Amino acid sequence: MQPLLLQKKAEVFLSSLYPLLKNFPKAEKFCLCQEIKQACYRVIRNAMTYNSLKADSKINYLHQVDADLKLLLVLFSVARGQRYITERKAYELQEKVSELGRITGGLIRSHQTKR
């Protein structure tokens, strides 16, 4: 049940990002905004792939999710530094990404203890 939770929360997170990304400057629409959206898409895609596999390679998809979540934190930090988002909004986004990270970390730990 946990992997489905990761996928659903990532989808909700992405849908909450769209209004925020509309406020970015036009110059960033195809750079920073695109990279943020692509990282979110990869999180969802890798969570879906993890759900559908029944092999040892499943954990690789969780590591990819974790890497994309770390990338999102960096991208939000860049957006905050450029003043595209407020400090409060950056904190809210970091909290949501941290929640996804805790779920991912729990899945990684549970997968490693099964071995």
C-alpha positions in Angstrom: 0.0 0.0 0.0 2.9 2.4 0.7 4.2 2.6 -2.9 0.7 3.7 -4.0 0.8 6.4 -1.3 4.1 7.7 -2.7 2.6 7.9 -6.2 -0.6 9.6 -5.1 1.2 12.2 -2.9 3.6 13.0 -5.8 0.6 13.5 -8.1 -1.0 15.9 -5.5 2.3 17.7 -5.1 2.6 18.2 -8.9 -0.9 19.6 -9.2 -0.2 22.0 -6.3 2.9 23.2 -8.2 1.2 24.3 -11.4 -0.3 27.5 -10.1 3.0 28.4 -8.5 5.0 27.8 -11.7 2.7 30.1 -13.6 4.1 33.0 -11.6 7.7 32.4 -12.7 9.1 34.9 -15.2 8.8 34.0 -18.9 12.5 33.5 -19.2 12.3 30.6 -16.8 9.2 28.9 -18.2 11.3 26.6 -20.4 14.2 26.2 -18.0 13.6 26.1 -14.3 9.9 25.4 -14.5 10.4 22.7 -17.0 13.1 21.0 -14.9 10.9 21.1 -11.8 8.0 19.5 -13.8 10.2 16.9 -15.3 11.6 15.9 -11.9 8.1 15.5 -10.6 7.1 13.4 -13.6 10.1 11.2 -13.0 9.1 10.7 -9.4 5.7 9.6 -10.4 7.0 7.4 -13.3 9.5 5.7 -11.1 7.0 5.1 -8.3 4.6 3.6 -10.9 7.4 1.4 -12.2 8.3 0.3 -8.7 4.7 -0.7 -8.1 4.6 -2.8 -11.2 7.8 -4.8 -10.8 8.4 -7.9 -8.7 12.2 -8.2 -9.0 15.3 -7.1 -7.2 15.7 -4.1 -9.5 12.8 -2.4 -7.7 15.1 -0.6 -5.3 16.8 1.1 -8.2 13.6 3.0 -8.9 13.3 4.1 -5.3 16.9 5.5 -5.5 15.9 7.4 -8.6 12.9 8.8 -6.8 15.2 9.9 -4.0 17.7 11.5 -6.4 14.9 13.5 -8.1 13.5 14.6 -4.7 17.0 16.0 -3.8 17.1 17.7 -7.2 13.7 19.4 -6.4 15.1 20.7 -3.2 18.0 22.3 -5.1 15.7 23.7 -7.8 13.4 25.3 -5.1 16.4 26.8 -3.5 17.5 28.3 -6.8 14.0 29.7 -7.3 14.0 31.2 -3.8 17.4 32.7 -4.4 16.1 34.3 -7.6 13.1 35.5 -5.7 10.6 33.6 -7.9 9.1 32.2 -4.8 8.8 33.5 -1.2 10.8 32.1 1.7 7.5 30.9 3.2 6.5 29.1 0.0 9.9 27.5 -0.4 9.6 26.2 3.2 6.2 24.7 2.4 7.6 23.0 -0.7 10.5 21.7 1.2 8.2 20.2 3.7 6.2 18.4 1.0 9.3 17.1 -0.6 10.6 16.0 2.8 7.4 14.0 3.3 7.8 12.3 0.0 11.5 11.6 1.0 10.4 10.0 4.3 8.0 7.7 2.4 10.7 6.8 -0.1 13.3 6.3 2.7 10.9 4.0 4.5 10.3 2.0 1.4 14.1 1.7 0.8 14.7 0.5 4.3 11.8 -2.0 4.2 13.1 -3.3 0.9 16.6 -3.7 2.3 15.5 -5.6 5.4 13.6 -8.1 3.2 17.0 -9.3 1.7 
